[in-house]
Amino acid sequence: MINQKAIVIRDGLEKQIDLQYLSPGDIVKLKPGLIVPADLRILESLNLKVDNSLLTGEPEPQERVLECTNEKSALESKNLAFLGTTVVQGYGKGIVISIGDNTLLGCITRLTTLVSKSKSLFELEISRLVKVVLLISISTGIFFFSISLMIGYTITIDMQMTVGIVIGIIPEGLMIFLLSSLIISWRKMKKQNILVKDLKYIESLGSISCICSDKTGTLTENKMTVVGLWYDLQSRDVHNFEDQNLVENLGYSPMDNTFKFLQYCGTLSNSAKWNFLPSNDCLYDNYGNYLPTQQVEKITERYKENYITTSPREWPVLRGDASEIALIRFFQPIYDVDALRGKYPIMLRYGIRVEIPFRSPDKFGVTLHEPVDFGGIENIKKCLMFMKGAPEEVWKRCEFILIDGIAERINENYYEEFKNANHLYASSGKRVIGMAMMWLPEEDYDSEYAFLPIRNEGPNFPLTGLTFIGLCALEDPPKHKVREAVEKCQQAGIKVIMITGDQPLTATAIAREVSIVTSKQTANEISEEKDIDLYLALNNSDAIIIHGEELSKIVEQDKNLPLRNNV
C-alpha cells in the first residue's frame, strides 16, 4: 500500500501533504520505512538504499546515488527512485519527475490491463457444458430429421420438428440459474467478511488445496498486550499499571533500577506515537500552511487532556506496529511517554535521527540518545544506546547483564537463566522482545561526534559489548472461531500453512492453539530429542517448523515437503 502522505520541502519549509497534491518539481524527503510517493531523481543521498523487489524482483536493497549509472535504462540507473519502492536504509531527498499513471509503476499497471486473462475454472466448465449440450441437440435434431424424411413427412414439417427439438434440448435458463447460485454464494461469503471481486472466481475457491496464512492480524487479533517481564533473573506476570493503589499486586516495582532501563528502552527505542488530534486539519492554518512545531505541540496537549482520565488501552495511536504500540500502552501509566521522550531525546546529526530502524534480516533496532542525566545512575552525561529486537540476536551482542541496576559480566549460568525464560514465554505462544543498552565511552564518542548509523561498511559506533536489560513478553490472542475455521479446512482436505516472523517456539505454540499443528511432537522436536535427521523424524510426525533460512535448502531437496506436512 502506498503512503497516503508525503514529506515535501516547499518555500524552505518541511510539510506533510496528501499524495493528490504532489506535483512534478516538488522536493521529497526520504527516510527508512517510507514508500517512495512518486518517481524521483535523487538530489541528496546518505547511504540511501531502496527495495526494488516490487518492480524488478531483486531481493537485495539497491543503492541510490546522485550520478546517473545507466544512460540506456532508467530502471537500472541508481539516481532514480520509483513509486512503490520502499526506503530500507539511509536518508535522502529527491525531486518529483513523474506522478500517477506517468510513473513506472503506473505504466506497468496499464500494461497488465492489456494482457489477455486466462479463463477461470468456472468459465472452462461452462464452455465445455455448452459444447456438449450443443452437440447433443444438433445430433438429436439431425437424427429425427432423417427419420422423419424416411417416414415420408414433408421438409417443412421436418424442419419445424427439428428446430423444436434443438431448442427444447438447449437449457435456456441455465445461465440465469448459475448466476443466481453464484450471487447466493457471494452473499453468504460477504456475511463471513469475505469479499469476492469477480463472481466467476467463487467456483475456483472450491478447488483450493492449500492456504498460506499470515499469523499476526489474520489468525490472531493483532491486539498485543504486555503480559510478562524478565529482569534481575526473575520472570514476572504483569498487567497495565492503571491503579497506583495496586502496586503490591503488579509482580514488579516501577522503582527497580533495572525496570527503569527496561522502561527507557521500551519507550525511547520505539516509533509508536500517540495521536490525540481529531483530524489532520488541526495542523494547518486558514491558508493551508503547516503550523509551526511549537503551536502543534500546544494543540496536541490541549486535546490530550481529554484522554488523561481514560485507560491508555483506549488512547489513539498515530503509527507503530502492534508490538511497539503494546509497549507504550504498558509504560504510559508509569511515566508519560511523550514527557520521557522529551526528557531523553534521540540524538540528531545533520538534522537526521541517529538510529538503525528495525529490519527483518537484522532482527533488531537501535537508537542513540543525547548525553543527559538518566536518573542519577552512574556513568551519566554519556551517550546512551538502546537496542531492541529478537532475544537471541540481542543477547549475542551483549557482554554484560543488568542485575539490580549493576552491570555484571555474562557467564554460563546467566545464559541458562535467559534461555529458560525465553523458552518459557515463547513456548506458551508469547512474542518475546529482548532489550539491551550501552553507555558509549566519553573519550571516543563525545557530544560532537559525527554518528553515522547507516553506511555500506556498517555504523561508525559499536553494536557489540552491550549490557542486557531483560525480556518483555507480549500476547496476541487468536481470533474468535479461527480454530474452528482451520479444523473445517482440514476436514475438507485443505492444507493450512502459517507464515510468521516469530521465533520457532512461539510459532509452534500458536500453531497448536489454532489446530494447524495437531501432532504431539513436531518433526523438529523429535529430531532434537533423538538427535536424528529431520527427514527421518518426519516418519513419526506430520508437522514441521521451517525457518526462513532453511526453507530454500529444504525446498531444493524436496519441493513437496511443505505441502505434505503441517507447517
N, C-alpha and C positions, 0 to 999 in steps of 0.2 A: 504493500500500500504506500502511495506517495504521500510525503508530508503535506498537510493542508496549509502550512505556512512556511515562509522562507525568511531568513535573516538577510536584509539588504542594507547597503550604505547609500543614503540619499542626502544630499546637501551636507555631507560630512558627518551625519548622524546615523547611528545604527538603529534600524527599525525592523519590526517583525510584521510582515504583511501577508495577506492571503495570496495563494498562487494565482488567482484570477487577475490580480493587479500587477503581476510580474511582467516586465517588458524587456525587449532587447535593449542592451546598453546598461541595465541595472548591474551593480556590483553586489555579488552574493558572497556571504561568509560561509565557509565550510569548516566543520569540526566533527570529531568522531561520533558515530551513531546517527548522523543526519543522512537523509536520502537526497541526492542531488536533485534540485527542483526544476532544472531546465538544462539544455545543452550549454556548457560553459567553456570559455577559453581561460586557462589558468593565468592569473596575474601574480599571485604570491603562493609560495609552497614551502611549508615547513615539514619535511618528511611526510608529505601527503600521499596516502595510498587509498585506492577505491576498489570495491569489489565489483568486477565487471561480469560476474558469472551469469547475471540475468540476460546479458546481451551476447556474450561470446562463449560462455561455458568454462572460462578459465578459472580453476579452483583457487589459485593464489592471488592475493591482492596485488593490484598493479600500481606502480609508482606514477605520480603526476608531477610534471616539471614545467618550467616556463618555455623551454625551447621545443620547436617542432621536431619530432624524431622520425616522421614518415610523411613525406610530401604526397605520396601516391594514395595512401589510405588514411582517411580521417579516423577510422576506427582503431587503427594501430598507432596513431600518434599520441604521445604521452602528455601533450599540452592541452588536451581536451578531456572534459568530464561530461558524461552523458546523463540525461534524465533517467531516473530509476535506479542508478547505481548507488551503492552505499559507501560512505566515508568510514573506513575501518581504522585509519591511523593518520595522525598528523593534523595539521591545520592549514588553511589556505583561503584565498579569495579568487573569484573568477567573474568574468563579465559574460552576461547572457548573450548568446548568439542566435539561439532558436528556442521557441516555446511551442507548446501544444502539438498539433499534428505535424509541424515542421521539424520536430526533433527526430533523432534517430529512432527512438522508441515508437514515436508516432508513425514513422514510415514503416517500421516492422509490423505494427498493429494493422496498418492499412493493407499491407501485402497479405497478411494472414486472412483477411476477409475475402481476398480474391482466390484463395486456394479452394478447390472443389473438395467438399467434405464427403467422406465415405458414408455409405448408408448404415443406419443402425440395424441391430439385430431384428427389431420390430419391423422396419421397412423391408428387410430382406424376406422375412417370413410372410408378410402381406403380399409382396410381389410374387413369391412362389405360390401362395394360395390362389391368387388371381389367375396366374397362368394355368394352374391345374384345373380350376373351375371353368376357365375359358376353353381349354382343350376338351374337357368332358362335354360341355354344352355344344360345341361345334361338332364333335364326333357324334353325339346323340342326334343332333339335327340332321346331319348327313345320312345317318343310318335310317332314320324314319322317313326321310325324303326319298331314299332309294326304295324302301319297302312300299311306300305309297304309290310310287311310279309303277312298280311291278304289279301291284293290285289293280291299277287302272285309273287312279284319281288323276284329275287334270293338274297341270303345272301350277295353275293359280291356287287351287286348294292346297297342293303340296307346299308351296311357298308360305302360305298363311300358317299352316300347321308347323312347319319347320321354324319359322320366326317365333311363334308362340312357345315352342319347346325350348328354344335357345334362351329366350327372355325369362321363361319360367324357372330355368335351372340357375341362372345368374342371381345370387343373393343381393338384391338392390339395397337392402337395409344393413348390409354387413358393415360398411364404413361408419354409419351412424351408431350402430351397436358398439363397435370397437372404440370410437371416440368417446361415447358415454362411459364405457368401462374405464378408460384412461382418466377421464375427469373425476369419476368417483374415487379412483385410486389416488389421484392428485390431492383431492380434498382430505382424504384420510391421512395422507402423509403431511399435509400442511398442519393438521391438528397436532402432529408429533414434532412440529417445528422443523420439518424437512421441506425445503423449497426446491422444486424442480423447474428449471427454466424452460425445458422443452419436453412436451408430453411424450414424445416418441422414446425418450430415454428411460421412462418408467419401467418399460418391459426389460430393458437392459439390466436394471437393478436386480432382477430375479436371477441373473446369470453370474452374480458376484461370487467368487470363491475365496477371496482373501480381502480383509480390511486392515489397512495400516493406520493406526490412530495415534495422534499426539496424546501425551498424558495431561499436562497442565492445561486446564481450561476446556478440555474435551472429555476426558474420563473423570477429571476432578473439577471442583468448583472454581479454582483459581482465586480463592479467598484464603490466603495464608495467614496464620497466626503463630506467634512465638509461644511454644509450649514447654521448652526446656533450655536450660543453660548449663554449661560445664565450665567451671573455672575453679582455681585453687584445688584441682584434683577431685572435685565433687560434682556430681550430677544433681540438678535441682529442677523440680517441676515448678513451673511458674504460670502466672496469669497477668493480665494487664493491671498496672498499678493505678486503679481508678478510685480507691478509697484509702486515704492516707491513714485511717484508723485501723487498717487491716495489715499493717506492716508485719506483724508476727506470723501471719498466715501465708506470706509470699514464698517462703522457702529460700529467700536470699535477702541480703540487706543492700539497699541502694548506696549505703555509706562505705561498703567494702572498697578498698583501693583498687583491687583487680576488676571489680564490677564497673568502677568508674571508667576505666580504659576500655572495657567491653562496650560501654555506653558511648564513649567518644568514637570508637571505630565504627559501630553500627549506625551512628548518626552522622558523623562527619564524612566518612568514606561511603557516601550514599547519594545517589542522584534524584531520589524521590523528593517531591516538593508539594507542600500544601497549596491549594488553590481556593482562596476564600472569596474571590471576586465572582459576582453573579454572571458576568459576561465580559468579553474582551473589550466591549465598548467603553468600559471604565478606564482603559489605558490610553484613550485618545481624547484630545480636546475637540472643540466645536468645529475646528478646521481640518480634522483628520490627522493632526500631527501627534506623534507619540509623546506622552507626558514625560517629564524628567524623572529619573530614578527615585529621587527623594520623595517626590509627590506621589508616585505609585506606591511606595512603601507606606506612606501615611494612609492612603486609601485602603490598602490591604489590612493595616492594623485596625482600621475602623470596622471593616467587615468581619475581621477575626473575632471581635468582641461578641458577635452573635453566636459563636461556637464554643466559647470558653466553658460554659456550663454543661456542654454535651460530651459524650464519650468520644475519644479520638477514633474509635472504630467507625464513627459516623462522619468524620471530617472528610471533605472532598480533597482529592489528590489531583495535581496537575499532570505529573508524569512519574515514571518509575515502574520497574517490573514488580510482580507480586511479592517477591522476597523482600525487596527494599521498602516497599510500602508497609509490609508487616513489621519491619524493624522500627520505622519511625512511629507507627501507631503504638508499638510496645513502649518505646522510650519517651514518648511525648509527655505522659503524665508525671514522669520523674523530673524532667527538665525540658523546658520549651525548646523544640528542635530549632526553630529559627533563631532564638536567642543564643543557643550554643554555637550555631554556625557563624553567627555574627561575632561571637567572642573569639573563636578559633578559626579564622577564615582559611580557605585553601590558598596556597601560595600562587602569586601571579608573576609571570616573567614575560616581558614584551606584550603585556595585555592578555596573555593566554594562561589558563589554569594549568598548574603543574600536576598532571595526573596521567595515569595509564588506565583508560576505560576497560571494563571487563570485556573479554573476548572468549568465546568458547574454546578456541585452541589453547589459550594461555591458562584458562580456568582461575584467573584472579584479576583483581583490580587494585590500583594503588592511588593514594592521594598524599600530597605533601602539604604541610601547614606551617604558617609563619612562626618564627621563634617567639612564642609568648609563654606566660606563666600558666602551666597546666595544674592549677590547684595546689601549689606548694610542694609538688613532688620533686624529688632530686633531679638533677640534670635539666633544670628549667632553662628557659631562654635559648633553647636549641631547636633547630628544625625537627619536626616530628613527622614520621612517615607511618601511614596505616595501610595494611594490606588485608583484603577480604576476598575469600573465594573457596574453592574446593578444599576440604580439610587436609587431605594428603598432600596436595600441591602446596598449600601454605606451610604445613608442618616441615616439609623437607627443605624449606628455605630458612628455617629457624635454628638458632644455636642455643637459645635460652627460652625459659618458660617463666611466666609471671606467677609467683606464689605469694599471696598476701601482699601484693604490691611490690615485691622484690624479685628481681630477675635472677634466676638460678640456671646453671648450665644443664642442658638436657642430657639425661642418661637413659639407660635401657628401661629402668623402672617407670620413668615419666612417659616414655614411648608406649609402654604396655597400658598404662592408665589412659592415655589418649586413644589408643587403638580400641580399647574396650568400650570407652564412652561413645566413640564414633560408631562402633558396631551396634551398640545398644540402641542408639537413635535411628540409624539407617535401617536396621533390621525390622523396626516397627513402622516403617513407611514414612519417616520424617525426612525432610530435606535439611541437610546439615551444612552450616557455614562456618568456616574457620576464620579466626581473626588474629592478626599479629601487628606489631608496632616496632619502630626503631628510632632511637634518637641519633640523628646524624652528627658525627664529630664536628665540633665548632671550628676547629682549626682547618678543616678541609671544606666545610660547607657553611660559610657564613651567610649573612643576610643579603650579600651582594652576589652570591654565586649564581652563575647562569645555568639553571637547571634545564636540561633538555630531555624530557621523558620519552620522546618518540624519535628514534633515529634508526637508520638501517643497521648500524652496529650495536644497537641497544641503548638504553638510557645511560646518562653520564653520572649515575649515582647507584649505590649497591641495592640489589634485590635479594641478597642473602645475608645471613648473620642476624636475622630478626629475632625478636622476642615474642613467643607465642602467648596470646592472651587467654583464649578459650574458644568454646564452641557454642553455637546458637542453633537450636533445633526448631524447625517450623513445620506446621501441619497443614496439609491441604486436603480436606476430606473428599472422598469420591462423590460424584453427583448422585442424586436420588434415582434409583432404578437402573443405574449403569450395570450393576452386577446382573440384574435380570435380563437386560438387553444383550449382554455378552453371552450369557447362557443360551438365549434364544438363537443367537447367531451360530453358536457351536452345535446346537441341536439340528440346525438347518444345514450343517456341513460347511459352514463358512469359517475359515481360519481368521483369528483376530491377533494382530501383532501390535504391540505397544512400542512407540518410539519416544525416548525421553533423554534429556541431558543429565539426569540424576545419576549418582553412583550406583553400581550394580545392586548393592544390598537394598537400597531404597526402591529401585525399580522392581526387584523381586517381591518385596513386601506389598507394594501397591498392586502388582500383577496378581498376586494371590488374593488380595482383598476384593478385586473385581472379577475374579474367576478366570482370568486369562491363563494363569498357571494353576493347574489343579493337582499336579503331582506332589507327593510328599516331599520329594527332593528334586531339584533341577539337576541337569547333567553336570553343570558347573560344580555344584555341591558334592555330587558323587565323585567327580574327578578329583576334587581337592581332598576329600575324605579318604579315598582309597588310593590316591596318588597314581591314577591311571589316565590314559589319553582321553580327551574329551569325546572323540568319536566312539570309543568303547563304552564310555559312560552313557551314551545315548541309547544303548541296548536296554538300560534299566530305567529310563525316563523319557518322557515325550516333551519335555520343556528345556529350553536352553536360553541363557542370557548372553547376548553377543555384544561385546564392547565395540565402539566405533572403530578403534584402531585395528581390531581383529577381523572386522567384517569383510574387508576386501580380500584378506588372505583366505578366509573360510569359503567365501563365495567362489574363489578361483578353484578350490578343491572340490566343492560340491555346491552347485548353483541352486539346487532344490532344497538344501538343508533348512533354510528359514521357513519354507512352505510346508515341510513335513512335520515341523515341531511347533510347540507354543513358544513364541519368542518374546 
